[in-house]
Amino acid sequence: MAARLVVKATQPDDAARGRLRPEYAENADSLIAVAQVVAVAFATIAAANDYWREA
């Protein structure tokens, strides 16, 4: 679900997402790349939260 929200936030135009979806929907490398971006974003936020709590 988080990956879908990231994709929607990155490309808010429904029509553009619809045109692009066939290019990535069946491509495992693209889906893994999206998952990696989401994981890095959450890890960055978690690290930043911990930094500010410790300071």
Beta strands, then each sheet from edge to edge (+ up, - down):
end
